[in-house]
Amino acid sequence: MKILTSTTLLILLSIYLIGCNEATKKKDEHNKKEKEIIILGDNSQQVNYYYPNGQLKETGIIKDSLNIGIWKEWYADNQVKWEGSYDKKGERIIEVRQQTPVINFKNNSMLKVGIPVAVKIMVNGLHPKDAAYATNNGTMRICLDDPSYDMYLIPEKTGKYELRVYALAFQNDYFIGSITFDVK
């Protein structure tokens, strides 16, 4: 019987550990990739979520069933939605400062009274789910049918609109900033 050398043991251990770091892919009923999981060990895994078109939607690490560390999310049009971190309790870390939000409309020529316009409101360091929005001349509602946008703005009258953005994770809502635009 041969005695295994320490070099042989290291090679076998490396092969075993590489085999443990396997990727699992989950596909939907149309055989399109929805999720990819890479086991990292220590009860943690790298997870990648995908849109139905195969584009990356969200990526980060899950440990003990909690999102931890750095995560990144994209809209369906490949624009960055949010990049930030989760703490060890699985809660988003919110680091905000007063700034001017960036608003992208689905179609700028459609800013007319009573016509819903899909918008995405981007604020550095603030996830859309951690924000509250207020407007002086219209209503807003969640946009569920288009993953490239967060919500719809429905102008109620002509004139200047001011859209205000607040962070919700503080004792009192924290004002981030506002942006104005015209409705005809």
Rosetta constraint file for C-alpha pairs under 8 A:
AtomPair CA 4 CA 8 HARMONIC 6.11 0.50
AtomPair CA 4 CA 9 HARMONIC 6.57 0.50
AtomPair CA 5 CA 9 HARMONIC 6.29 0.50
AtomPair CA 6 CA 10 HARMONIC 6.14 0.50
AtomPair CA 7 CA 11 HARMONIC 6.29 0.50
AtomPair CA 8 CA 12 HARMONIC 6.21 0.50
AtomPair CA 9 CA 13 HARMONIC 6.03 0.50
AtomPair CA 10 CA 14 HARMONIC 6.04 0.50
AtomPair CA 11 CA 15 HARMONIC 6.24 0.50
AtomPair CA 12 CA 16 HARMONIC 6.21 0.50
AtomPair CA 13 CA 17 HARMONIC 6.16 0.50
AtomPair CA 14 CA 18 HARMONIC 6.09 0.50
AtomPair CA 15 CA 19 HARMONIC 6.18 0.50
AtomPair CA 16 CA 20 HARMONIC 6.36 0.50
AtomPair CA 17 CA 21 HARMONIC 6.49 0.50
AtomPair CA 18 CA 22 HARMONIC 7.47 0.50
AtomPair CA 20 CA 39 HARMONIC 7.18 0.50
AtomPair CA 20 CA 41 HARMONIC 7.90 0.50
AtomPair CA 21 CA 38 HARMONIC 6.46 0.50
AtomPair CA 21 CA 39 HARMONIC 5.07 0.50
AtomPair CA 21 CA 40 HARMONIC 5.83 0.50
AtomPair CA 21 CA 41 HARMONIC 7.37 0.50
AtomPair CA 22 CA 38 HARMONIC 5.71 0.50
AtomPair CA 22 CA 39 HARMONIC 5.81 0.50
AtomPair CA 23 CA 36 HARMONIC 6.73 0.50
AtomPair CA 23 CA 37 HARMONIC 5.37 0.50
AtomPair CA 23 CA 38 HARMONIC 4.28 0.50
AtomPair CA 23 CA 39 HARMONIC 6.52 0.50
AtomPair CA 24 CA 36 HARMONIC 5.65 0.50
AtomPair CA 24 CA 37 HARMONIC 4.97 0.50
AtomPair CA 24 CA 38 HARMONIC 6.40 0.50
AtomPair CA 25 CA 33 HARMONIC 6.79 0.50
AtomPair CA 25 CA 34 HARMONIC 7.70 0.50
AtomPair CA 25 CA 35 HARMONIC 5.85 0.50
AtomPair CA 25 CA 36 HARMONIC 4.43 0.50
AtomPair CA 25 CA 37 HARMONIC 6.33 0.50
AtomPair CA 26 CA 33 HARMONIC 5.98 0.50
AtomPair CA 26 CA 34 HARMONIC 5.81 0.50
AtomPair CA 26 CA 35 HARMONIC 5.23 0.50
AtomPair CA 26 CA 36 HARMONIC 6.33 0.50
AtomPair CA 27 CA 31 HARMONIC 5.22 0.50
AtomPair CA 27 CA 32 HARMONIC 5.12 0.50
AtomPair CA 27 CA 33 HARMONIC 4.32 0.50
AtomPair CA 27 CA 34 HARMONIC 5.24 0.50
AtomPair CA 27 CA 35 HARMONIC 7.01 0.50
AtomPair CA 28 CA 32 HARMONIC 5.49 0.50
AtomPair CA 28 CA 33 HARMONIC 6.51 0.50
AtomPair CA 28 CA 34 HARMONIC 6.26 0.50
AtomPair CA 32 CA 52 HARMONIC 6.54 0.50
AtomPair CA 32 CA 53 HARMONIC 7.72 0.50
AtomPair CA 32 CA 54 HARMONIC 6.81 0.50
AtomPair CA 33 CA 50 HARMONIC 6.62 0.50
AtomPair CA 33 CA 52 HARMONIC 7.46 0.50
AtomPair CA 33 CA 54 HARMONIC 6.37 0.50
AtomPair CA 34 CA 49 HARMONIC 5.76 0.50
AtomPair CA 34 CA 50 HARMONIC 4.93 0.50
AtomPair CA 34 CA 51 HARMONIC 6.74 0.50
AtomPair CA 34 CA 52 HARMONIC 6.95 0.50
AtomPair CA 34 CA 54 HARMONIC 7.64 0.50
AtomPair CA 35 CA 47 HARMONIC 7.02 0.50
AtomPair CA 35 CA 48 HARMONIC 5.56 0.50
AtomPair CA 35 CA 49 HARMONIC 4.46 0.50
AtomPair CA 35 CA 50 HARMONIC 6.02 0.50
AtomPair CA 36 CA 47 HARMONIC 5.72 0.50
AtomPair CA 36 CA 48 HARMONIC 5.07 0.50
AtomPair CA 36 CA 49 HARMONIC 6.53 0.50
AtomPair CA 37 CA 45 HARMONIC 6.40 0.50
AtomPair CA 37 CA 46 HARMONIC 5.73 0.50
AtomPair CA 37 CA 47 HARMONIC 4.66 0.50
AtomPair CA 37 CA 48 HARMONIC 6.56 0.50
AtomPair CA 38 CA 45 HARMONIC 5.44 0.50
AtomPair CA 38 CA 46 HARMONIC 5.00 0.50
AtomPair CA 38 CA 47 HARMONIC 6.47 0.50
AtomPair CA 39 CA 44 HARMONIC 6.52 0.50
AtomPair CA 39 CA 45 HARMONIC 4.47 0.50
AtomPair CA 39 CA 46 HARMONIC 6.50 0.50
AtomPair CA 40 CA 44 HARMONIC 5.53 0.50
AtomPair CA 40 CA 45 HARMONIC 4.95 0.50
AtomPair CA 40 CA 46 HARMONIC 6.78 0.50
AtomPair CA 41 CA 45 HARMONIC 7.02 0.50
AtomPair CA 42 CA 63 HARMONIC 7.98 0.50
AtomPair CA 43 CA 63 HARMONIC 5.64 0.50
AtomPair CA 43 CA 64 HARMONIC 5.91 0.50
AtomPair CA 44 CA 61 HARMONIC 6.80 0.50
AtomPair CA 44 CA 62 HARMONIC 5.48 0.50
AtomPair CA 44 CA 63 HARMONIC 4.05 0.50
AtomPair CA 44 CA 64 HARMONIC 6.59 0.50
AtomPair CA 45 CA 61 HARMONIC 5.56 0.50
AtomPair CA 45 CA 62 HARMONIC 5.35 0.50
AtomPair CA 45 CA 63 HARMONIC 6.45 0.50
AtomPair CA 46 CA 59 HARMONIC 7.45 0.50
AtomPair CA 46 CA 60 HARMONIC 5.76 0.50
AtomPair CA 46 CA 61 HARMONIC 4.49 0.50
AtomPair CA 46 CA 62 HARMONIC 6.44 0.50
AtomPair CA 47 CA 59 HARMONIC 5.67 0.50
AtomPair CA 47 CA 60 HARMONIC 5.58 0.50
AtomPair CA 47 CA 61 HARMONIC 5.93 0.50
AtomPair CA 47 CA 62 HARMONIC 6.98 0.50
AtomPair CA 48 CA 56 HARMONIC 7.03 0.50
AtomPair CA 48 CA 57 HARMONIC 7.50 0.50
AtomPair CA 48 CA 58 HARMONIC 5.81 0.50
AtomPair CA 48 CA 59 HARMONIC 4.44 0.50
AtomPair CA 48 CA 60 HARMONIC 6.79 0.50
AtomPair CA 49 CA 56 HARMONIC 6.14 0.50
AtomPair CA 49 CA 57 HARMONIC 5.38 0.50
AtomPair CA 49 CA 58 HARMONIC 5.10 0.50
AtomPair CA 49 CA 59 HARMONIC 6.31 0.50
AtomPair CA 50 CA 54 HARMONIC 5.59 0.50
AtomPair CA 50 CA 55 HARMONIC 5.45 0.50
AtomPair CA 50 CA 56 HARMONIC 4.48 0.50
AtomPair CA 50 CA 57 HARMONIC 4.74 0.50
AtomPair CA 50 CA 58 HARMONIC 6.93 0.50
AtomPair CA 51 CA 55 HARMONIC 5.34 0.50
AtomPair CA 51 CA 56 HARMONIC 6.31 0.50
AtomPair CA 51 CA 57 HARMONIC 5.71 0.50
AtomPair CA 51 CA 76 HARMONIC 6.85 0.50
AtomPair CA 55 CA 76 HARMONIC 7.34 0.50
AtomPair CA 55 CA 78 HARMONIC 7.62 0.50
AtomPair CA 56 CA 74 HARMONIC 7.14 0.50
AtomPair CA 56 CA 78 HARMONIC 7.96 0.50
AtomPair CA 57 CA 73 HARMONIC 5.67 0.50
AtomPair CA 57 CA 74 HARMONIC 5.14 0.50
AtomPair CA 57 CA 75 HARMONIC 6.75 0.50
AtomPair CA 57 CA 76 HARMONIC 7.01 0.50
AtomPair CA 58 CA 71 HARMONIC 7.28 0.50
AtomPair CA 58 CA 72 HARMONIC 5.67 0.50
AtomPair CA 58 CA 73 HARMONIC 4.28 0.50
AtomPair CA 58 CA 74 HARMONIC 6.34 0.50
AtomPair CA 59 CA 71 HARMONIC 5.68 0.50
AtomPair CA 59 CA 72 HARMONIC 5.54 0.50
AtomPair CA 59 CA 73 HARMONIC 6.64 0.50
AtomPair CA 60 CA 67 HARMONIC 7.25 0.50
AtomPair CA 60 CA 68 HARMONIC 7.52 0.50
AtomPair CA 60 CA 69 HARMONIC 7.28 0.50
AtomPair CA 60 CA 70 HARMONIC 6.16 0.50
AtomPair CA 60 CA 71 HARMONIC 4.44 0.50
AtomPair CA 60 CA 72 HARMONIC 6.72 0.50
AtomPair CA 61 CA 67 HARMONIC 5.96 0.50
AtomPair CA 61 CA 68 HARMONIC 5.74 0.50
AtomPair CA 61 CA 69 HARMONIC 6.52 0.50
AtomPair CA 61 CA 70 HARMONIC 7.42 0.50
AtomPair CA 61 CA 71 HARMONIC 7.29 0.50
AtomPair CA 62 CA 66 HARMONIC 5.23 0.50
AtomPair CA 62 CA 67 HARMONIC 4.52 0.50
AtomPair CA 62 CA 68 HARMONIC 5.83 0.50
AtomPair CA 63 CA 67 HARMONIC 6.53 0.50
AtomPair CA 63 CA 68 HARMONIC 6.63 0.50
AtomPair CA 66 CA 88 HARMONIC 7.86 0.50
AtomPair CA 66 CA 89 HARMONIC 7.06 0.50
AtomPair CA 66 CA 90 HARMONIC 4.90 0.50
AtomPair CA 67 CA 86 HARMONIC 6.19 0.50
AtomPair CA 67 CA 87 HARMONIC 8.00 0.50
AtomPair CA 67 CA 90 HARMONIC 4.92 0.50
AtomPair CA 67 CA 91 HARMONIC 7.61 0.50
AtomPair CA 68 CA 85 HARMONIC 6.90 0.50
AtomPair CA 68 CA 86 HARMONIC 4.62 0.50
AtomPair CA 68 CA 87 HARMONIC 5.64 0.50
AtomPair CA 68 CA 88 HARMONIC 5.84 0.50
AtomPair CA 68 CA 89 HARMONIC 7.67 0.50
AtomPair CA 68 CA 90 HARMONIC 5.59 0.50
AtomPair CA 68 CA 91 HARMONIC 7.98 0.50
AtomPair CA 69 CA 85 HARMONIC 5.07 0.50
AtomPair CA 69 CA 86 HARMONIC 5.08 0.50
AtomPair CA 69 CA 87 HARMONIC 6.43 0.50
AtomPair CA 69 CA 88 HARMONIC 7.77 0.50
AtomPair CA 70 CA 83 HARMONIC 7.43 0.50
AtomPair CA 70 CA 84 HARMONIC 5.63 0.50
AtomPair CA 70 CA 85 HARMONIC 4.29 0.50
AtomPair CA 70 CA 86 HARMONIC 6.54 0.50
AtomPair CA 71 CA 83 HARMONIC 5.88 0.50
AtomPair CA 71 CA 84 HARMONIC 5.60 0.50
AtomPair CA 71 CA 85 HARMONIC 5.78 0.50
AtomPair CA 71 CA 86 HARMONIC 7.51 0.50
AtomPair CA 72 CA 80 HARMONIC 7.69 0.50
AtomPair CA 72 CA 81 HARMONIC 7.77 0.50
AtomPair CA 72 CA 82 HARMONIC 5.83 0.50
AtomPair CA 72 CA 83 HARMONIC 4.37 0.50
AtomPair CA 72 CA 84 HARMONIC 6.53 0.50
AtomPair CA 73 CA 80 HARMONIC 6.16 0.50
AtomPair CA 73 CA 81 HARMONIC 5.35 0.50
AtomPair CA 73 CA 82 HARMONIC 5.21 0.50
AtomPair CA 73 CA 83 HARMONIC 6.34 0.50
AtomPair CA 74 CA 78 HARMONIC 5.57 0.50
AtomPair CA 74 CA 79 HARMONIC 5.52 0.50
AtomPair CA 74 CA 80 HARMONIC 4.40 0.50
AtomPair CA 74 CA 81 HARMONIC 4.69 0.50
AtomPair CA 74 CA 82 HARMONIC 6.90 0.50
AtomPair CA 75 CA 79 HARMONIC 5.39 0.50
AtomPair CA 75 CA 80 HARMONIC 6.26 0.50
AtomPair CA 75 CA 81 HARMONIC 5.62 0.50
AtomPair CA 75 CA 147 HARMONIC 6.17 0.50
AtomPair CA 75 CA 148 HARMONIC 4.76 0.50
AtomPair CA 75 CA 149 HARMONIC 7.16 0.50
AtomPair CA 76 CA 147 HARMONIC 5.47 0.50
AtomPair CA 76 CA 148 HARMONIC 4.67 0.50
AtomPair CA 77 CA 148 HARMONIC 5.70 0.50
AtomPair CA 81 CA 122 HARMONIC 6.91 0.50
AtomPair CA 81 CA 127 HARMONIC 7.55 0.50
AtomPair CA 82 CA 122 HARMONIC 7.97 0.50
AtomPair CA 82 CA 124 HARMONIC 7.50 0.50
AtomPair CA 82 CA 125 HARMONIC 6.94 0.50
AtomPair CA 82 CA 126 HARMONIC 7.01 0.50
AtomPair CA 82 CA 127 HARMONIC 5.68 0.50
AtomPair CA 82 CA 128 HARMONIC 7.98 0.50
AtomPair CA 83 CA 125 HARMONIC 6.80 0.50
AtomPair CA 84 CA 92 HARMONIC 7.53 0.50
AtomPair CA 84 CA 93 HARMONIC 7.09 0.50
AtomPair CA 84 CA 94 HARMONIC 7.90 0.50
AtomPair CA 84 CA 125 HARMONIC 6.30 0.50
AtomPair CA 85 CA 92 HARMONIC 5.94 0.50
AtomPair CA 85 CA 93 HARMONIC 5.54 0.50
AtomPair CA 86 CA 90 HARMONIC 5.46 0.50
AtomPair CA 86 CA 91 HARMONIC 5.19 0.50
AtomPair CA 86 CA 92 HARMONIC 4.36 0.50
AtomPair CA 86 CA 93 HARMONIC 5.42 0.50
AtomPair CA 87 CA 91 HARMONIC 5.56 0.50
AtomPair CA 87 CA 92 HARMONIC 6.49 0.50
AtomPair CA 87 CA 93 HARMONIC 6.36 0.50
AtomPair CA 94 CA 125 HARMONIC 6.37 0.50
AtomPair CA 94 CA 126 HARMONIC 6.29 0.50
AtomPair CA 94 CA 169 HARMONIC 7.36 0.50
AtomPair CA 95 CA 125 HARMONIC 5.67 0.50
AtomPair CA 95 CA 126 HARMONIC 7.24 0.50
AtomPair CA 96 CA 124 HARMONIC 7.28 0.50
AtomPair CA 96 CA 125 HARMONIC 5.75 0.50
AtomPair CA 96 CA 126 HARMONIC 6.51 0.50
AtomPair CA 96 CA 167 HARMONIC 7.77 0.50
AtomPair CA 96 CA 176 HARMONIC 7.35 0.50
AtomPair CA 97 CA 176 HARMONIC 6.36 0.50
AtomPair CA 98 CA 175 HARMONIC 6.95 0.50
AtomPair CA 98 CA 176 HARMONIC 4.45 0.50
AtomPair CA 98 CA 177 HARMONIC 5.76 0.50
AtomPair CA 99 CA 123 HARMONIC 7.65 0.50
AtomPair CA 99 CA 176 HARMONIC 5.82 0.50
AtomPair CA 99 CA 177 HARMONIC 5.31 0.50
AtomPair CA 100 CA 123 HARMONIC 7.61 0.50
AtomPair CA 100 CA 176 HARMONIC 7.39 0.50
AtomPair CA 100 CA 177 HARMONIC 5.09 0.50
AtomPair CA 100 CA 178 HARMONIC 5.92 0.50
AtomPair CA 100 CA 179 HARMONIC 6.64 0.50
AtomPair CA 101 CA 121 HARMONIC 6.52 0.50
AtomPair CA 101 CA 122 HARMONIC 5.80 0.50
AtomPair CA 101 CA 123 HARMONIC 5.08 0.50
AtomPair CA 101 CA 165 HARMONIC 7.40 0.50
AtomPair CA 101 CA 176 HARMONIC 7.71 0.50
AtomPair CA 101 CA 177 HARMONIC 6.20 0.50
AtomPair CA 101 CA 178 HARMONIC 6.29 0.50
AtomPair CA 101 CA 179 HARMONIC 6.64 0.50
AtomPair CA 102 CA 121 HARMONIC 5.70 0.50
AtomPair CA 102 CA 122 HARMONIC 5.10 0.50
AtomPair CA 102 CA 123 HARMONIC 6.53 0.50
AtomPair CA 102 CA 179 HARMONIC 7.86 0.50
AtomPair CA 103 CA 119 HARMONIC 6.64 0.50
AtomPair CA 103 CA 120 HARMONIC 5.71 0.50
AtomPair CA 103 CA 121 HARMONIC 4.58 0.50
AtomPair CA 103 CA 122 HARMONIC 6.37 0.50
AtomPair CA 103 CA 179 HARMONIC 7.95 0.50
AtomPair CA 104 CA 119 HARMONIC 5.54 0.50
AtomPair CA 104 CA 120 HARMONIC 5.33 0.50
AtomPair CA 104 CA 121 HARMONIC 6.62 0.50
AtomPair CA 105 CA 117 HARMONIC 6.77 0.50
AtomPair CA 105 CA 118 HARMONIC 5.90 0.50
AtomPair CA 105 CA 119 HARMONIC 4.52 0.50
AtomPair CA 105 CA 120 HARMONIC 6.72 0.50
AtomPair CA 106 CA 117 HARMONIC 6.62 0.50
AtomPair CA 106 CA 118 HARMONIC 5.30 0.50
AtomPair CA 106 CA 119 HARMONIC 6.08 0.50
AtomPair CA 106 CA 149 HARMONIC 7.83 0.50
AtomPair CA 107 CA 111 HARMONIC 7.83 0.50
AtomPair CA 107 CA 117 HARMONIC 7.16 0.50
AtomPair CA 107 CA 118 HARMONIC 7.80 0.50
AtomPair CA 110 CA 115 HARMONIC 7.11 0.50
AtomPair CA 110 CA 117 HARMONIC 6.73 0.50
AtomPair CA 111 CA 115 HARMONIC 7.17 0.50
AtomPair CA 111 CA 117 HARMONIC 6.88 0.50
AtomPair CA 111 CA 155 HARMONIC 7.47 0.50
AtomPair CA 111 CA 182 HARMONIC 7.58 0.50
AtomPair CA 111 CA 183 HARMONIC 5.23 0.50
AtomPair CA 111 CA 184 HARMONIC 6.61 0.50
AtomPair CA 112 CA 155 HARMONIC 6.65 0.50
AtomPair CA 112 CA 158 HARMONIC 7.35 0.50
AtomPair CA 112 CA 183 HARMONIC 5.48 0.50
AtomPair CA 112 CA 184 HARMONIC 5.15 0.50
AtomPair CA 113 CA 154 HARMONIC 7.27 0.50
AtomPair CA 113 CA 155 HARMONIC 4.88 0.50
AtomPair CA 113 CA 156 HARMONIC 5.41 0.50
AtomPair CA 113 CA 157 HARMONIC 5.33 0.50
AtomPair CA 113 CA 158 HARMONIC 6.17 0.50
AtomPair CA 113 CA 183 HARMONIC 6.84 0.50
AtomPair CA 113 CA 184 HARMONIC 6.70 0.50
AtomPair CA 114 CA 154 HARMONIC 5.73 0.50
AtomPair CA 114 CA 155 HARMONIC 5.44 0.50
AtomPair CA 114 CA 156 HARMONIC 5.70 0.50
AtomPair CA 114 CA 157 HARMONIC 7.66 0.50
AtomPair CA 115 CA 154 HARMONIC 5.85 0.50
AtomPair CA 115 CA 155 HARMONIC 6.79 0.50
AtomPair CA 116 CA 152 HARMONIC 5.72 0.50
AtomPair CA 116 CA 153 HARMONIC 5.54 0.50
AtomPair CA 116 CA 154 HARMONIC 4.43 0.50
AtomPair CA 116 CA 155 HARMONIC 7.23 0.50
AtomPair CA 117 CA 152 HARMONIC 5.21 0.50
AtomPair CA 117 CA 153 HARMONIC 5.27 0.50
AtomPair CA 117 CA 154 HARMONIC 6.40 0.50
AtomPair CA 118 CA 143 HARMONIC 7.09 0.50
AtomPair CA 118 CA 149 HARMONIC 6.05 0.50
AtomPair CA 118 CA 150 HARMONIC 7.40 0.50
AtomPair CA 118 CA 151 HARMONIC 5.73 0.50
AtomPair CA 118 CA 152 HARMONIC 4.36 0.50
AtomPair CA 118 CA 153 HARMONIC 6.43 0.50
AtomPair CA 119 CA 149 HARMONIC 5.43 0.50
AtomPair CA 119 CA 150 HARMONIC 6.14 0.50
AtomPair CA 119 CA 151 HARMONIC 5.62 0.50
AtomPair CA 119 CA 152 HARMONIC 5.84 0.50
AtomPair CA 119 CA 153 HARMONIC 6.86 0.50
AtomPair CA 120 CA 148 HARMONIC 7.65 0.50
AtomPair CA 120 CA 149 HARMONIC 4.80 0.50
AtomPair CA 120 CA 150 HARMONIC 4.98 0.50
AtomPair CA 120 CA 151 HARMONIC 6.66 0.50
AtomPair CA 121 CA 128 HARMONIC 7.47 0.50
AtomPair CA 121 CA 150 HARMONIC 7.22 0.50
AtomPair CA 122 CA 126 HARMONIC 7.72 0.50
AtomPair CA 122 CA 128 HARMONIC 7.48 0.50
AtomPair CA 123 CA 127 HARMONIC 7.66 0.50
AtomPair CA 126 CA 130 HARMONIC 6.48 0.50
AtomPair CA 126 CA 131 HARMONIC 7.01 0.50
AtomPair CA 126 CA 167 HARMONIC 7.29 0.50
AtomPair CA 127 CA 131 HARMONIC 6.85 0.50
AtomPair CA 128 CA 150 HARMONIC 7.39 0.50
AtomPair CA 130 CA 167 HARMONIC 5.96 0.50
AtomPair CA 130 CA 168 HARMONIC 5.50 0.50
AtomPair CA 130 CA 169 HARMONIC 6.61 0.50
AtomPair CA 131 CA 165 HARMONIC 6.63 0.50
AtomPair CA 131 CA 166 HARMONIC 5.48 0.50
AtomPair CA 131 CA 167 HARMONIC 4.65 0.50
AtomPair CA 131 CA 168 HARMONIC 5.55 0.50
AtomPair CA 132 CA 165 HARMONIC 5.83 0.50
AtomPair CA 132 CA 166 HARMONIC 5.04 0.50
AtomPair CA 132 CA 167 HARMONIC 6.35 0.50
AtomPair CA 132 CA 168 HARMONIC 6.53 0.50
AtomPair CA 133 CA 140 HARMONIC 7.98 0.50
AtomPair CA 133 CA 163 HARMONIC 6.87 0.50
AtomPair CA 133 CA 164 HARMONIC 5.64 0.50
AtomPair CA 133 CA 165 HARMONIC 4.79 0.50
AtomPair CA 133 CA 166 HARMONIC 6.37 0.50
AtomPair CA 134 CA 163 HARMONIC 5.75 0.50
AtomPair CA 134 CA 164 HARMONIC 5.12 0.50
AtomPair CA 134 CA 165 HARMONIC 6.66 0.50
AtomPair CA 135 CA 139 HARMONIC 7.01 0.50
AtomPair CA 135 CA 161 HARMONIC 6.77 0.50
AtomPair CA 135 CA 162 HARMONIC 5.60 0.50
AtomPair CA 135 CA 163 HARMONIC 4.52 0.50
AtomPair CA 135 CA 164 HARMONIC 6.19 0.50
AtomPair CA 136 CA 161 HARMONIC 6.12 0.50
AtomPair CA 136 CA 162 HARMONIC 5.90 0.50
AtomPair CA 136 CA 163 HARMONIC 7.09 0.50
AtomPair CA 137 CA 155 HARMONIC 6.22 0.50
AtomPair CA 137 CA 156 HARMONIC 5.82 0.50
AtomPair CA 137 CA 157 HARMONIC 6.40 0.50
AtomPair CA 137 CA 160 HARMONIC 7.91 0.50
AtomPair CA 137 CA 161 HARMONIC 5.82 0.50
AtomPair CA 137 CA 162 HARMONIC 7.67 0.50
AtomPair CA 138 CA 153 HARMONIC 6.87 0.50
AtomPair CA 138 CA 154 HARMONIC 5.52 0.50
AtomPair CA 138 CA 155 HARMONIC 4.40 0.50
AtomPair CA 138 CA 156 HARMONIC 4.81 0.50
AtomPair CA 138 CA 157 HARMONIC 7.40 0.50
AtomPair CA 138 CA 161 HARMONIC 7.98 0.50
AtomPair CA 139 CA 153 HARMONIC 5.95 0.50
AtomPair CA 139 CA 154 HARMONIC 5.29 0.50
AtomPair CA 139 CA 155 HARMONIC 6.69 0.50
AtomPair CA 139 CA 156 HARMONIC 7.37 0.50
AtomPair CA 140 CA 151 HARMONIC 6.72 0.50
AtomPair CA 140 CA 152 HARMONIC 5.53 0.50
AtomPair CA 140 CA 153 HARMONIC 4.58 0.50
AtomPair CA 140 CA 154 HARMONIC 6.14 0.50
AtomPair CA 141 CA 151 HARMONIC 5.56 0.50
AtomPair CA 141 CA 152 HARMONIC 5.41 0.50
AtomPair CA 141 CA 153 HARMONIC 6.84 0.50
AtomPair CA 142 CA 150 HARMONIC 6.33 0.50
AtomPair CA 142 CA 151 HARMONIC 4.23 0.50
AtomPair CA 142 CA 152 HARMONIC 6.28 0.50
AtomPair CA 143 CA 147 HARMONIC 7.90 0.50
AtomPair CA 143 CA 149 HARMONIC 6.59 0.50
AtomPair CA 143 CA 150 HARMONIC 5.38 0.50
AtomPair CA 143 CA 151 HARMONIC 3.87 0.50
AtomPair CA 143 CA 152 HARMONIC 5.64 0.50
AtomPair CA 144 CA 150 HARMONIC 7.64 0.50
AtomPair CA 144 CA 151 HARMONIC 7.47 0.50
AtomPair CA 146 CA 150 HARMONIC 7.95 0.50
AtomPair CA 155 CA 183 HARMONIC 7.17 0.50
AtomPair CA 157 CA 183 HARMONIC 7.47 0.50
AtomPair CA 158 CA 182 HARMONIC 7.54 0.50
AtomPair CA 158 CA 183 HARMONIC 5.00 0.50
AtomPair CA 158 CA 184 HARMONIC 4.96 0.50
AtomPair CA 159 CA 182 HARMONIC 5.61 0.50
AtomPair CA 159 CA 183 HARMONIC 5.28 0.50
AtomPair CA 159 CA 184 HARMONIC 6.50 0.50
AtomPair CA 160 CA 180 HARMONIC 6.63 0.50
AtomPair CA 160 CA 181 HARMONIC 5.68 0.50
AtomPair CA 160 CA 182 HARMONIC 4.55 0.50
AtomPair CA 160 CA 183 HARMONIC 6.31 0.50
AtomPair CA 161 CA 180 HARMONIC 5.30 0.50
AtomPair CA 161 CA 181 HARMONIC 5.32 0.50
AtomPair CA 161 CA 182 HARMONIC 6.03 0.50
AtomPair CA 161 CA 183 HARMONIC 7.16 0.50
AtomPair CA 162 CA 178 HARMONIC 6.52 0.50
AtomPair CA 162 CA 179 HARMONIC 5.68 0.50
AtomPair CA 162 CA 180 HARMONIC 4.35 0.50
AtomPair CA 162 CA 181 HARMONIC 6.75 0.50
AtomPair CA 163 CA 178 HARMONIC 5.35 0.50
AtomPair CA 163 CA 179 HARMONIC 5.45 0.50
AtomPair CA 163 CA 180 HARMONIC 6.26 0.50
AtomPair CA 164 CA 175 HARMONIC 7.68 0.50
AtomPair CA 164 CA 176 HARMONIC 7.67 0.50
AtomPair CA 164 CA 177 HARMONIC 5.93 0.50
AtomPair CA 164 CA 178 HARMONIC 4.27 0.50
AtomPair CA 164 CA 179 HARMONIC 6.80 0.50
AtomPair CA 165 CA 175 HARMONIC 6.25 0.50
AtomPair CA 165 CA 176 HARMONIC 5.50 0.50
AtomPair CA 165 CA 177 HARMONIC 5.62 0.50
AtomPair CA 165 CA 178 HARMONIC 6.05 0.50
AtomPair CA 166 CA 173 HARMONIC 5.90 0.50
AtomPair CA 166 CA 174 HARMONIC 5.25 0.50
AtomPair CA 166 CA 175 HARMONIC 4.46 0.50
AtomPair CA 166 CA 176 HARMONIC 5.23 0.50
AtomPair CA 166 CA 177 HARMONIC 7.37 0.50
AtomPair CA 167 CA 173 HARMONIC 5.73 0.50
AtomPair CA 167 CA 174 HARMONIC 5.07 0.50
AtomPair CA 167 CA 175 HARMONIC 6.54 0.50
AtomPair CA 167 CA 176 HARMONIC 6.67 0.50
AtomPair CA 168 CA 172 HARMONIC 7.51 0.50
AtomPair CA 168 CA 173 HARMONIC 5.21 0.50
AtomPair CA 168 CA 174 HARMONIC 6.84 0.50
AtomPair CA 169 CA 173 HARMONIC 7.29 0.50
AtomPair CA 170 CA 174 HARMONIC 6.58 0.50
